[in-house]
Amino acid sequence: MEDVEKVLQAIAGLQSEIREFKIDMHEFKNEMYEFKNEMYEFKNEMYEFKNEMYDRFDQLEKKVDQIQVQVAHNTETEVLLREVQDTVKEHHTDIKLLKKVIAN
């Protein structure tokens, strides 16, 4: 009888340990679900960040394109202004020469 009681106590102890193990596993499973949800949230945040960066790069690209157009326009205008400046200098020289010719 004593052996049967020891076996029954051992079985009861094992059952208790199994219940605790099941509880621990259930808690672990819940933690894993929470972790999985956090990872999905993080993944979504990364997609949002990635899309935001693409938008910013697009905006920067447009600004760089606008700057290139403006620089090209400024360069053309500068060339025209230098040509006009050279022409004015030539006219100034011509006027001086004409004044000397007329004065003599």
N, CA and C atoms as a LAMMPS dump frame, in Angstrom:
ITEM: TIMESTEP
0
ITEM: NUMBER OF ATOMS
312
ITEM: BOX BOUNDS ff ff ff
-5.0000000000000000e+02 5.0000000000000000e+02
-5.0000000000000000e+02 5.0000000000000000e+02
-5.0000000000000000e+02 5.0000000000000000e+02
ITEM: ATOMS id mol type element x y z
1 1 1 N 0.799 -1.194 0
2 1 2 C 0 0 0
3 1 3 C 0.848 1.268 0
4 2 1 N 1.911 1.171 0.776
5 2 2 C 2.769 2.325 0.881
6 2 3 C 3.376 2.679 -0.48
7 3 1 N 3.722 1.686 -1.246
8 3 2 C 4.291 1.907 -2.575
9 3 3 C 3.268 2.55 -3.493
10 4 1 N 2.024 2.123 -3.346
11 4 2 C 0.962 2.702 -4.173
12 4 3 C 0.774 4.176 -3.813
13 5 1 N 0.84 4.468 -2.504
14 5 2 C 0.691 5.863 -2.082
15 5 3 C 1.839 6.71 -2.612
16 6 1 N 3.04 6.176 -2.591
17 6 2 C 4.201 6.911 -3.115
18 6 3 C 4.04 7.163 -4.609
19 7 1 N 3.571 6.159 -5.304
20 7 2 C 3.349 6.308 -6.747
21 7 3 C 2.268 7.338 -7.007
22 8 1 N 1.182 7.28 -6.199
23 8 2 C 0.101 8.255 -6.361
24 8 3 C 0.586 9.668 -6.044
25 9 1 N 1.413 9.807 -5.02
26 9 2 C 1.963 11.112 -4.684
27 9 3 C 2.889 11.607 -5.797
28 10 1 N 3.661 10.683 -6.324
29 10 2 C 4.563 11.039 -7.426
30 10 3 C 3.756 11.482 -8.64
31 11 1 N 2.685 10.759 -8.912
32 11 2 C 1.805 11.112 -10.044
33 11 3 C 1.171 12.465 -9.792
34 12 1 N 0.719 12.706 -8.538
35 12 2 C 0.117 13.996 -8.201
36 12 3 C 1.139 15.11 -8.37
37 13 1 N 2.372 14.837 -7.954
38 13 2 C 3.446 15.828 -8.126
39 13 3 C 3.711 16.114 -9.589
40 14 1 N 3.731 15.072 -10.403
41 14 2 C 3.933 15.239 -11.845
42 14 3 C 2.782 16.015 -12.478
43 15 1 N 1.583 15.693 -12.044
44 15 2 C 0.422 16.415 -12.576
45 15 3 C 0.521 17.904 -12.242
46 16 1 N 0.941 18.196 -11.017
47 16 2 C 1.106 19.586 -10.602
48 16 3 C 2.171 20.269 -11.459
49 17 1 N 3.281 19.57 -11.676
50 17 2 C 4.349 20.13 -12.505
51 17 3 C 3.879 20.325 -13.949
52 18 1 N 3.102 19.38 -14.447
53 18 2 C 2.567 19.491 -15.81
54 18 3 C 1.64 20.699 -15.913
55 19 1 N 0.783 20.913 -14.897
56 19 2 C -0.099 22.087 -14.891
57 19 3 C 0.72 23.381 -14.907
58 20 1 N 1.771 23.429 -14.067
59 20 2 C 2.638 24.606 -14.03
60 20 3 C 3.326 24.804 -15.372
61 21 1 N 3.77 23.679 -15.95
62 21 2 C 4.415 23.752 -17.256
63 21 3 C 3.442 24.281 -18.312
64 22 1 N 2.196 23.8 -18.273
65 22 2 C 1.182 24.275 -19.218
66 22 3 C 0.933 25.765 -19.031
67 23 1 N 0.865 26.205 -17.778
68 23 2 C 0.664 27.631 -17.502
69 23 3 C 1.848 28.44 -18.047
70 24 1 N 3.046 27.946 -17.763
71 24 2 C 4.249 28.623 -18.274
72 24 3 C 4.243 28.677 -19.797
73 25 1 N 3.865 27.58 -20.428
74 25 2 C 3.811 27.539 -21.89
75 25 3 C 2.754 28.493 -22.423
76 26 1 N 1.626 28.565 -21.744
77 26 2 C 0.567 29.484 -22.159
78 26 3 C 1.063 30.93 -22.054
79 27 1 N 1.745 31.257 -20.954
80 27 2 C 2.307 32.605 -20.794
81 27 3 C 3.351 32.887 -21.866
82 28 1 N 4.192 31.883 -22.135
83 28 2 C 5.207 32.037 -23.172
84 28 3 C 4.561 32.269 -24.534
85 29 1 N 3.508 31.51 -24.8
86 29 2 C 2.787 31.643 -26.072
87 29 3 C 2.212 33.056 -26.194
88 30 1 N 1.625 33.567 -25.107
89 30 2 C 1.086 34.931 -25.118
90 30 3 C 2.184 35.964 -25.35
91 31 1 N 3.322 35.759 -24.702
92 31 2 C 4.448 36.668 -24.915
93 31 3 C 4.922 36.634 -26.358
94 32 1 N 4.921 35.46 -26.946
95 32 2 C 5.336 35.333 -28.345
96 32 3 C 4.35 36.042 -29.273
97 33 1 N 3.046 35.935 -28.984
98 33 2 C 2.055 36.655 -29.78
99 33 3 C 2.255 38.158 -29.659
100 34 1 N 2.526 38.614 -28.416
101 34 2 C 2.778 40.036 -28.211
102 34 3 C 4.017 40.477 -28.987
103 35 1 N 5.055 39.653 -28.921
104 35 2 C 6.279 39.966 -29.652
105 35 3 C 6.023 40.002 -31.153
106 36 1 N 5.263 39.037 -31.623
107 36 2 C 4.926 38.977 -33.048
108 36 3 C 4.163 40.235 -33.464
109 37 1 N 3.208 40.671 -32.636
110 37 2 C 2.452 41.888 -32.939
111 37 3 C 3.358 43.117 -32.946
112 38 1 N 4.288 43.152 -31.989
113 38 2 C 5.232 44.26 -31.957
114 38 3 C 6.094 44.276 -33.217
115 39 1 N 6.474 43.116 -33.679
116 39 2 C 7.28 43.026 -34.902
117 39 3 C 6.479 43.488 -36.112
118 40 1 N 5.204 43.132 -36.182
119 40 2 C 4.354 43.61 -37.277
120 40 3 C 4.233 45.133 -37.231
121 41 1 N 4.054 45.672 -36.021
122 41 2 C 3.966 47.123 -35.877
123 41 3 C 5.27 47.785 -36.32
124 42 1 N 6.389 47.195 -35.913
125 42 2 C 7.693 47.728 -36.311
126 42 3 C 7.861 47.663 -37.83
127 43 1 N 7.444 46.545 -38.4
128 43 2 C 7.53 46.38 -39.852
129 43 3 C 6.696 47.452 -40.555
130 44 1 N 5.504 47.712 -40.058
131 44 2 C 4.658 48.751 -40.645
132 44 3 C 5.296 50.129 -40.509
133 45 1 N 5.885 50.384 -39.354
134 45 2 C 6.574 51.663 -39.165
135 45 3 C 7.733 51.799 -40.151
136 46 1 N 8.439 50.718 -40.409
137 46 2 C 9.554 50.758 -41.35
138 46 3 C 9.055 51.016 -42.774
139 47 1 N 7.921 50.402 -43.138
140 47 2 C 7.347 50.674 -44.457
141 47 3 C 6.937 52.138 -44.572
142 48 1 N 6.329 52.663 -43.508
143 48 2 C 5.937 54.073 -43.513
144 48 3 C 7.169 54.966 -43.628
145 49 1 N 8.208 54.632 -42.88
146 49 2 C 9.448 55.401 -42.929
147 49 3 C 10.055 55.337 -44.337
148 50 1 N 10.061 54.148 -44.907
149 50 2 C 10.611 53.954 -46.249
150 50 3 C 9.837 54.8 -47.261
151 51 1 N 8.513 54.775 -47.179
152 51 2 C 7.699 55.564 -48.09
153 51 3 C 7.937 57.06 -47.89
154 52 1 N 8.083 57.457 -46.635
155 52 2 C 8.361 58.87 -46.345
156 52 3 C 9.706 59.279 -46.943
157 53 1 N 10.686 58.404 -46.85
158 53 2 C 12.007 58.701 -47.417
159 53 3 C 11.933 58.792 -48.945
160 54 1 N 11.161 57.894 -49.555
161 54 2 C 10.99 57.976 -51.009
162 54 3 C 10.349 59.306 -51.397
163 55 1 N 9.347 59.737 -50.626
164 55 2 C 8.709 61.025 -50.894
165 55 3 C 9.71 62.171 -50.76
166 56 1 N 10.505 62.106 -49.715
167 56 2 C 11.51 63.164 -49.515
168 56 3 C 12.538 63.165 -50.636
169 57 1 N 12.979 61.972 -51.049
170 57 2 C 13.935 61.896 -52.151
171 57 3 C 13.327 62.452 -53.436
172 58 1 N 12.063 62.149 -53.673
173 58 2 C 11.385 62.698 -54.845
174 58 3 C 11.362 64.218 -54.793
175 59 1 N 11.047 64.773 -53.617
176 59 2 C 11.026 66.223 -53.455
177 59 3 C 12.416 66.817 -53.682
178 60 1 N 13.43 66.164 -53.135
179 60 2 C 14.796 66.643 -53.327
180 60 3 C 15.202 66.582 -54.795
181 61 1 N 14.795 65.522 -55.443
182 61 2 C 15.109 65.368 -56.859
183 61 3 C 14.473 66.487 -57.675
184 62 1 N 13.226 66.82 -57.35
185 62 2 C 12.544 67.915 -58.045
186 62 3 C 13.253 69.237 -57.791
187 63 1 N 13.674 69.448 -56.554
188 63 2 C 14.379 70.69 -56.229
189 63 3 C 15.706 70.776 -56.966
190 64 1 N 16.426 69.647 -57.032
191 64 2 C 17.697 69.634 -57.761
192 64 3 C 17.452 69.926 -59.241
193 65 1 N 16.4 69.349 -59.803
194 65 2 C 16.053 69.631 -61.201
195 65 3 C 15.759 71.11 -61.403
196 66 1 N 15.013 71.694 -60.469
197 66 2 C 14.698 73.12 -60.562
198 66 3 C 15.971 73.964 -60.467
199 67 1 N 16.87 73.572 -59.584
200 67 2 C 18.133 74.306 -59.439
201 67 3 C 18.943 74.206 -60.724
202 68 1 N 18.968 73.024 -61.34
203 68 2 C 19.703 72.863 -62.597
204 68 3 C 19.134 73.769 -63.684
205 69 1 N 17.812 73.84 -63.76
206 69 2 C 17.173 74.714 -64.755
207 69 3 C 17.532 76.165 -64.467
208 70 1 N 17.477 76.554 -63.183
209 70 2 C 17.783 77.936 -62.817
210 70 3 C 19.243 78.274 -63.1
211 71 1 N 20.148 77.346 -62.819
212 71 2 C 21.572 77.578 -63.09
213 71 3 C 21.802 77.73 -64.592
214 72 1 N 21.167 76.897 -65.384
215 72 2 C 21.3 76.997 -66.842
216 72 3 C 20.784 78.354 -67.318
217 73 1 N 19.644 78.771 -66.806
218 73 2 C 19.07 80.068 -67.173
219 73 3 C 20.011 81.204 -66.752
220 74 1 N 20.519 81.126 -65.521
221 74 2 C 21.436 82.159 -65.029
222 74 3 C 22.704 82.225 -65.874
223 75 1 N 23.205 81.067 -66.284
224 75 2 C 24.413 81.019 -67.107
225 75 3 C 24.155 81.683 -68.462
226 76 1 N 23.031 81.372 -69.077
227 76 2 C 22.68 81.995 -70.36
228 76 3 C 22.545 83.51 -70.204
229 77 1 N 21.9 83.922 -69.128
230 77 2 C 21.72 85.352 -68.884
231 77 3 C 23.064 86.021 -68.641
232 78 1 N 23.953 85.358 -67.912
233 78 2 C 25.278 85.909 -67.647
234 78 3 C 26.061 86.088 -68.944
235 79 1 N 25.96 85.097 -69.828
236 79 2 C 26.652 85.191 -71.12
237 79 3 C 26.121 86.397 -71.895
238 80 1 N 24.807 86.555 -71.927
239 80 2 C 24.219 87.703 -72.637
240 80 3 C 24.67 89.02 -72.006
241 81 1 N 24.705 89.085 -70.7
242 81 2 C 25.139 90.309 -70.026
243 81 3 C 26.603 90.623 -70.327
244 82 1 N 27.438 89.614 -70.373
245 82 2 C 28.853 89.835 -70.714
246 82 3 C 28.987 90.333 -72.158
247 83 1 N 28.178 89.782 -73.053
248 83 2 C 28.206 90.253 -74.447
249 83 3 C 27.781 91.712 -74.531
250 84 1 N 26.729 92.053 -73.791
251 84 2 C 26.264 93.44 -73.776
252 84 3 C 27.336 94.329 -73.153
253 85 1 N 27.967 93.858 -72.092
254 85 2 C 29.025 94.619 -71.424
255 85 3 C 30.185 94.873 -72.392
256 86 1 N 30.57 93.841 -73.138
257 86 2 C 31.646 93.996 -74.122
258 86 3 C 31.247 95 -75.2
259 87 1 N 30.013 94.909 -75.666
260 87 2 C 29.52 95.837 -76.69
261 87 3 C 29.535 97.271 -76.16
262 88 1 N 29.115 97.456 -74.922
263 88 2 C 29.114 98.799 -74.322
264 88 3 C 30.545 99.326 -74.227
265 89 1 N 31.495 98.479 -73.84
266 89 2 C 32.897 98.904 -73.774
267 89 3 C 33.401 99.327 -75.157
268 90 1 N 33.052 98.504 -76.168
269 90 2 C 33.459 98.839 -77.544
270 90 3 C 32.853 100.179 -77.958
271 91 1 N 31.581 100.382 -77.65
272 91 2 C 30.924 101.647 -78.003
273 91 3 C 31.568 102.81 -77.26
274 92 1 N 31.914 102.58 -76.017
275 92 2 C 32.565 103.617 -75.225
276 92 3 C 33.896 104.004 -75.859
277 93 1 N 34.658 102.976 -76.283
278 93 2 C 35.945 103.225 -76.953
279 93 3 C 35.72 103.967 -78.265
280 94 1 N 34.707 103.532 -79.03
281 94 2 C 34.39 104.173 -80.3
282 94 3 C 34.013 105.648 -80.088
283 95 1 N 33.235 105.909 -79.068
284 95 2 C 32.803 107.284 -78.779
285 95 3 C 34.011 108.141 -78.417
286 96 1 N 34.932 107.608 -77.628
287 96 2 C 36.145 108.355 -77.28
288 96 3 C 36.941 108.705 -78.526
289 97 1 N 37.086 107.695 -79.412
290 97 2 C 37.837 107.934 -80.648
291 97 3 C 37.147 108.983 -81.515
292 98 1 N 35.813 108.896 -81.609
293 98 2 C 35.068 109.868 -82.401
294 98 3 C 35.208 111.279 -81.807
295 99 1 N 35.193 111.377 -80.505
296 99 2 C 35.357 112.672 -79.852
297 99 3 C 36.741 113.25 -80.163
298 100 1 N 37.779 112.395 -80.163
299 100 2 C 39.145 112.858 -80.461
300 100 3 C 39.235 113.302 -81.912
301 101 1 N 38.612 112.525 -82.8
302 101 2 C 38.634 112.866 -84.224
303 101 3 C 37.92 114.195 -84.444
304 102 1 N 36.783 114.386 -83.803
305 102 2 C 35.998 115.611 -83.963
306 102 3 C 36.762 116.782 -83.33
307 103 1 N 37.417 116.563 -82.223
308 103 2 C 38.116 117.633 -81.519
309 103 3 C 39.35 118.07 -82.304
310 104 1 N 39.937 117.249 -83.078
311 104 2 C 41.14 117.613 -83.822
312 104 3 C 40.786 118.062 -85.175
